Amino acid sequence: MMQRLDAVKWDMLEEWAKTRKAPSMRAGCMTALIRQRCQAVKLATLKHGGRDGTLVVVSRDLARCQTVGEIAPTLQQALDNWDQVVAELELV
């Protein structure tokens, strides 16, 4: 499972490197893989807190967000350490 997720992440990064645009989700492949792993954690980045911004978890209704710097300060760090942080992010 995690090998497939890692492969999808690398494909998306390669697509971004070529186009500098947000990669397509390949018919929801990334979303489907994440939902298999967790209950659809919604993540976002605020434009403060350095070059990579500040990671927040967003409520399902998109009305609230909470910073999670103690778990992973940035989205990139969360993705790099997904196996270690996903359980904690799900609890927020």
C-alpha positions in Angstrom: 0.0 0.0 0.0 2.6 2.5 1.0 4.8 1.6 -2.0 1.9 2.5 -4.3 1.3 5.8 -2.4 5.0 6.6 -2.7 5.0 5.9 -6.4 2.0 8.2 -6.9 3.7 11.0 -4.9 6.8 10.7 -7.0 4.7 10.8 -10.2 3.0 13.9 -9.0 6.3 15.6 -8.1 7.7 14.8 -11.5 4.6 16.2 -13.2 5.0 19.4 -11.1 8.7 19.7 -11.9 7.9 19.6 -15.6 4.9 21.9 -15.7 5.1 24.0 -12.5 1.4 23.5 -12.2 -0.6 21.5 -9.7 -0.5 17.9 -10.8 -3.7 16.1 -11.8 -5.0 13.6 -9.4 -5.1 10.9 -12.1 -8.8 10.3 -11.7 -8.7 10.5 -8.0 -5.9 7.9 -7.5 -4.0 9.9 -4.8 -7.3 10.7 -3.0 -8.3 7.0 -3.1 -5.0 5.8 -1.8 -5.0 8.3 1.1 -8.6 7.4 2.0 -7.6 3.8 2.2 -4.8 4.8 4.7 -6.8 7.4 6.7 -10.1 9.1 6.9 -9.5 11.9 4.4 -7.3 14.2 6.4 -7.5 17.7 4.8 -4.2 19.5 4.9 -3.4 23.1 3.9 -0.5 25.5 4.1 -0.7 29.0 5.5 1.5 31.6 3.8 3.5 32.5 7.0 6.1 30.6 8.9 8.9 30.6 6.4 9.5 29.6 2.8 7.3 26.5 3.0 4.5 28.0 5.1 2.8 26.5 8.1 0.9 23.2 7.9 -2.7 23.1 9.2 -5.4 20.4 9.4 -8.7 21.7 8.0 -12.1 20.6 9.2 -14.3 18.6 6.9 -16.7 21.5 6.4 -13.7 23.8 5.7 -14.8 26.2 8.5 -11.9 25.7 10.8 -8.2 24.9 10.8 -5.6 24.0 13.4 -1.8 24.4 13.1 0.0 21.1 13.7 3.6 22.3 14.0 4.4 19.9 16.8 3.5 17.0 14.4 5.0 18.4 11.2 5.7 22.1 10.7 5.3 22.0 6.9 3.4 20.0 4.3 6.7 18.8 2.8 7.8 17.4 6.1 4.4 15.7 6.6 4.7 14.1 3.2 8.3 13.1 3.7 7.4 11.4 7.0 3.9 10.3 6.2 4.1 6.9 7.8 5.1 8.5 11.1 2.7 11.4 11.2 -0.5 10.2 9.6 -1.9 8.7 12.8 -1.3 11.9 14.7 -2.8 14.0 12.0 -5.9 11.9 11.9 -6.5 12.6 15.6 -6.6 16.4 15.1 
